[in-house]
Amino acid sequence: MEDFLKRIFKKDFYTFKGLIAGIVLILLTIILKFDNFLEKGITTFKIRCFIYAALLIVWTIIWWGLCEYLPRNPKGKVGLLIAIVTESEKQKIRIKNDLSEGIKNLLKQYDLSNKVNVIVLEDYKANRVVEILKKYMLKKEEIGRTHISLDNAKKEKKLIGRREYKDFIKLNKKLNCHFYVFGKIKERQDIEYKYFIDLEGLVTHKPLEKKLAVTLEKEFVSVFPKEISFPETFEFKGFQLTSDWIFIASMDITGYAALLSGDPLTAYDLHENLENELAKFKPPPPNLQDVANNLKKNLAVELFRKAQIAYQKDDFTSTRKFIYEAESKDNKNYDVLVSIAYFAFNIEKDVSRSLEYLKKASDIGSDDYTWLYNRAFIYMYIGKYEKGFNDYKKLSDIKFLNEPRRVDECIEYNKDLIKVEANKYQLLFILGFLFYFKKRDLMSALNYFKSFKEKACSNRDYDYLCKRVDTYLMEISSKLLSE
């Protein structure tokens, strides 16, 4: 009898059967066995009944608490939750020992255990979580289908008011996870016995701009495996490859979400070892081929951002290291090429290398003309005034997306530099030009051009610029008078 109850207790712990089995086991193994002993100290049967009732109530509260409890991912770690519903004890063991342990071993292998926390839910809790996640995703898809004319922000507003969304948010607050892998595993006859694992995934992230959210969604759809199957005779290797697959997909997508959310350090930590994992698949399946194609580009962007952070901290050794690693990953990345040019000039004082990389950046054909701002400045700085002036003239007719920010950065850079190199009078000319043509600030432009003329035009080295400054002074004065 006890053995039978213990089996039910173990198998159906989180169900009503488990509660009743626990109550009966307490009655048989504790209350009945120890009642004679307790009777010697407490002779009144009614009092002993109160004690036994309290014991059973305590057990019921503990059981309920364990049923309701969901493990929470610690703050500061990337949470990966696995909730896969099984049909048998054998499958539970495979999910726990082969699949989840495989992922945990990969995290240890790549020294990610202190950054990524894997939570594997038992069947009862997996069932609860899967139900909430599925309802949320189905409702999201339904709103997307039935409100095609609405933009993403309006669709999101419609979703926020629904019960499915509120249940998901409540669940996510409890779990504090960043990536959810959920689904079910089946064993079926298909010529031979096979495992079929139906999977879905969900990534949580900070609110993103519409364009970035669409980009992340496309990455998710292209990467995450929906169904995996393999023969039972191949089960060890099958679960191992499934672990690799889930590891790659979850690290790639969570890392990409971190990058888009403005956390390049976490993104790089999650992405840097994926090249080794992808090498296990020869060739990679179609969805992982997309990861392989995009991985080097993402790593280059992340290393570029790390270089920026190091530069802001005056850690120039790390800056060099990260920026050249970025180039080794993707030597066609526009931002990386412009940054190498910037660092070559500002850290290494290597003008020829800086110009070389600005030429490479210009060959990319980007709509961003930061490279031209940088080249114009370098030509002016080294005294090639005609080349520098011609570049600035080109810029006077150019507009691009991030130009206002670039102009402000250039102004601040020149202001700071002239404090250190006061004899570089061409910096005053540059400031006058930027305020005149880009900021449309006539008074500031007039003052900088006047200052340039007073300080520079007695020196014949500046003749080329001095011939131009008089024209600008006359134009600005005329405009100010007409206002």
N, C-alpha and C positions, 0 to 999 in steps of 0.2 A: 504493500500500500504506500509506504513512505517513498520507495523508489519511483513508483508511478507518479506520485505528486511532485517529486523532485524533477522528474522529466518535464512535466507540464510547467512547473515553476520556471525552469530554465528556458524551455522553448517558447512559452507564451507569457513571459514576465510582464510585458507592457500591455497585456490585454486583461479583461475582467477575469478570465480564467487564471491568470497569474496572480491576481489579487486574492481570489478565493483559495487557490493552492497554497499561497503564503499563509493565509489565516488558518487553514486546516493543519499545515505543517507546524505552526506555532502551537496550536492546540495539542497536537500529538507529541511533538518533540520537546516542548518546554512546559506547557501548563500541566498536562496530565502527569508527566514524569516528575515534576518538581512540586506538585501540589501537596503531597504527603510531607515533604521537607518543610514547605512554607507553613503548613498547618501547625507545626510545633511552635512557631513564633506568633502566628496570627490564627487564633482558634475560630474566630467568627467567619463563617463561610461567605456571608454577604460582603464583608470587607475584601476578602480575597477575590471575589467576583469583580469588585470595582477595580482592583489592581490588574486583573486579567483583561478586563474591558479597556482599561487605559493602555495596556500593552498593545492590544489589537488596534486601538485608535492610532497610537504612535506609528505602528507598522503601516496602517492605511495612509497616514499623512506622508510617511517616507516614500511609500510606493507612488502616491500621486505626485510628489515633488520630483521623483526620478523620472516619471512619465513626462512631466511638463518641462523638465530641465533640458536646455540645449546648450552644448559647449560653446563658449564665446572665444573668438579669435582675439589674442592679446593686442592691445594698442601698439602701433609701431611695426607690426608685422603684416605682410601680405597674406590674407586668408584664402586658402583653397579648400572648398568644401566638396566632399564626394558623398552623394546620396543616391545609391543604386539599390533598387528593390530586387530582392532575390526570391527564388521559388523553393529553394532547398537548403539544408544545412551545408551541403557540399559547396554550393555557390557562395554562401556566406563566407566560408573559409577561403575560397578563391579570391573574393573581393578584398577580404581583410589581409590575407597572407601574401597573395601574389600581386594583385593590382595596386592596392594602396601602399604596401611595403615597397613595391617597385618604385613608386613615385617618391616615397620618403628616402629611399636609398640614393636616388638620383640627386635629391636635394643635398644629402650629405656629401655625395661625391663632388658636387660643385660648390660646396661650402655655402649653401643657401639656407641651411636649417635655421640659422639665426635671423633670417629675413623672411622666410616663407613658412607658414604653419598649415599643415594638412589636417583637416578634420574629417573623419570617416564616421558616418552615422549608422547606427544599428537599424535593422529593418523597420521596426515600428516608427522610429523617428524619421527614417528616410521616407517612409510612406507619407507622413504628415507634411514634411518639407516639400517633397515632390509634388504633392497635391496643390500646395500654395503656389509654388513656382510655375507649374503648368497652367493653372488658372490665370495667373498674372500674364504669362506670355501669350496665351490664347486671347485674352481680352485686349492686349496691346495689338496683336495681329488683326483682330476684328475691327478695332477702331481705325487701324491703318487701311483696311480694305473698304470700309463703309464711308470713310471721310477722305477720299483721295484728293479732293480739291483743297483741303486744309493744309497749311504748312506744319512743320514738325512741332512748333511751339504751341499751336492751337490743338493739335492732336494730344500733346502732353497735358494740356489743361483739361481736356475731356477725360483722359485716363486718370488724372489725379483724384477726381471725384468718385471713382468706382471703388467698390469694396475690395476687389482683387488687388488693386494698387495699394490700398491701405494695409491689407494683410501682408503683402510683400514687404512694405516699408517696416512694419512692426517686426516681421521675421528678421529682416536684415539688421535692424537695430540690436536684436538679441544676439545674432551670430557675428556681426561685424566682419563679414567676409567680402572679398573682392571678386572672387570667381567661383561660380557654382557649376559643378558637373553633376548632372542628375539623369536618371532614367531607370531602365530595368534590364535584367539579364534573364535569358531564356535558354533552355536546352531542348532542341527539337531534332527530329529525324529529317535529314535532307541528303539522300543517298547514304550518308553516314551521320552519326550523331554530331551535332555542331552546337557551339555556343553562339548565341546572337545577343549582342549588347546594343540596345537602343539608347543613344545618348543625346542629351541636349546641354547647352551651356548658356551661361548668363554672366555678363561682366558688369560690375558696378563701378562707377567713376564719378568724379566731380562733374557738375553741369558743363557741357561743352557747347561751343558755337555750333550752329546748324551744320555748317560745312564739315567741321571736324567730327560731329556725331555721325554723319552719313559715312564719312571715311572709315570710322571705327566699325560701323555696322557692316560695311562691305568686307572689311578685313575678317570680321567674325564669321560671316557666312562662308567666305572662301576657305577658311582654315579649319573650323571645328568639325570633327568627324561626327556624322549623324548615326551611322550604323557600322558596327564592326562584327565580323563573324569569322570563326576558325573552327576546325575539327576538334573534337574532344581529345583525339590522340595527339593533338598538337597543343594541348592546353597550356603547358608550362611556357612554351615559347610564345604562344598566342597572348597570354596575359602579360608577359614581359613586353611584347611589342605594343600592346594596348597601353601599358604604363608609359612607355616612351612617347607614344602618340599623344596621350592626354597631357603629359608633362610639357611637350613641345607646344601644343596648342594653347594650353593655359598660361605658360610663361610668355609666349609670343603675344597673345591678346591682352593679358594683364599688363605686360610691359608697354605695349603700344598705347593702352589707355593711360598709363602713368605718364608717358611721353606727351601725349596730347593734353593731359591735365596739368602739365608744367612741372613734372618731377623726373628729370632726365637721369638722376642718379639711381633711383629705383628701377627705371626702365632699362638702364645699362646692366645693372646687376642681374636682371631677369633674362636679358637677351644674350649676354656675352658668351654663354656656353652652348647655345643652341646649334652652332655650327658643328660641334662634335657629335651632338645627338642626331642631327640630320644625316651625318655620315653613316649611321647605322642602317639607313634605308637606301638600298642600291637597286634601282633609282627610287627617289622619294615618291610616294603616292601623289596624285594630282594636287590635293589640298595642301600637302606639306611642301610641294614644289613652289607654291605661292609664298610660303614662309621663307624658303631658301632665296627666292628672287628678291624679296623685300628686306631680308635681314641685314645685309651689308649696308644698305641705304639707311636703315634705322639706326644701326650701330654708329655710322658716321655722324648722324645728327646728334646722337647722345654724347659721343666723344667731343664733338664740337661744343655742345652746351657745357660739358665738364671743363673744357678748356676755358670757356668764358668765365665760369665760376672761379677757377684757379687764378685767372688773370686779375679778377676783381680783388682777390686776396693777396696780390703781388707774389704769387707762387709761380714764378716764370719757368722753373724746371718742369713742373707738372703741366703747365700750359703747353710748352713745346712737345712734351711726350704725348699728350692727348690729341693735339691738333695734327701731329704727323701720323698717329695711329688712325685718326679719322680719314686722312688721305689714303692710307693703305687699304681701308675698307671700301672707299668710294671716291675715286679720283676725278669723278665728274660732278661732284656735289658743289653747287655754286657757292653756298654759304661757307663751306670749308675752304674753298680756294680763296675767297675774299678774305677770310680770317687769317689764312697762312700769310697772305700778302701784308695784312695789318700787323701781325705779330713779327714778321720778318723785318718790317721797318721800325716798329716801336721797341722790340726787345733786342733784335740782333743788329739793328742799324745797317741792314743789308738792302740797299736800294735796288740793286739789279735783280735780286731774288723776289723782292716785293713786286716789281714791275713785271717780272716773268709770270707770277701767279695772277696778277690782274689781267694779263693777256689771256691766260687760260680761262679765267672767269668770264671775260668778254666773249670768248669763243663759244661758251655754253648757249648764248642767245637768250638770256633771261630778260624778263620785263623789268627787273630791278637794276637800277643804274648806280648802285653803291660803288661798284668797281670804278666807274668814271669819276665820281666824287673823289675817290682815293687817289686815282692816277693824276687828276688835275692838281690835287694838293701836293703830291710828291714832286711833280715837275716844277711847281712854283717853289717848293722848299729847296730844291737843289739848284735853283737858278736858271732852269730852262723855261723862262717866262713866256715865250711865244707859244710853246707847246701847252703849258699850263693854262694860259689865257684862252687858247682855242678850245680846250676841254671845257672850261667854265662857260664859254659862249654856247657850246653845244647844250650844256645843262640848263641854260636859261630858257630853252624851248622844250625841255623835257619834263614830263610829270609821270610819277609812278606811285604805286599803292602806299609804300612806307616812306615816301620822300619827306613829308613834314618832320617826321622823327629823325631822319638822317640829317636834315638841315640843322635841327637843334643840336644834334650830337656834334656836327662839324663846327658849329659856332662855339660850343663849350670847349671843344678840343683846341681850337685856335686861340681862344681867350686864355686857357690854361698854359698853352705852350709859349705865348708871347711874354708871360710873366717870367719864364725861365730863359727864353732866348729873345731878349728885348731888341737885339740888333737885326732880327729877321723881320724887316719892315714889310716884306711881301705878305705877312700874316695879316697886317692891317688892311691891305688891299683885298685880300680874300674875304675878310669880315665885311668890308664895305660892299663887296659884290653880292654876298649872300643876303645881307639885309636889304639891298636894293632890289635884286631880281627875285628872291625867294620869299623873304619875309614882308616885302612891300613896306618896310619901315624906313621912310625917307630921312628922318632926322638922324637915326642911328647910322644909316649909310653915309650921309653927308659928313658926320663927325669922324667916322673911320677913314673915309677918303681924304678929308682935310688933314688928319693926323699923318696919313701915309705921305701926302705931298710935302708937308713940313719937314718930316724926318728923312725921307728917302730921296727926294728929287734933287738934292745937291750932290748925290752920288751917281756917277754915270752908269754904274752897273744896273741901275733901275730905269734907264732911259725908256725901254720898251713899255713898261707899265706907266711911267709918268706921262707919256704921250696919250695914253688912254684915260688917265684919271681926270684930266681937265675936261674931257667930253662929259664924263659922268657928273662932275661937279656942276657944270653948266645945266645939264638936263635936270638934275635934282633941284637946284636953286629955282629954275623956271617953274617946275611943278609945285614947289612950296609956295611960290608967289601967287600962282593961279588958284590955290586952294582957298 
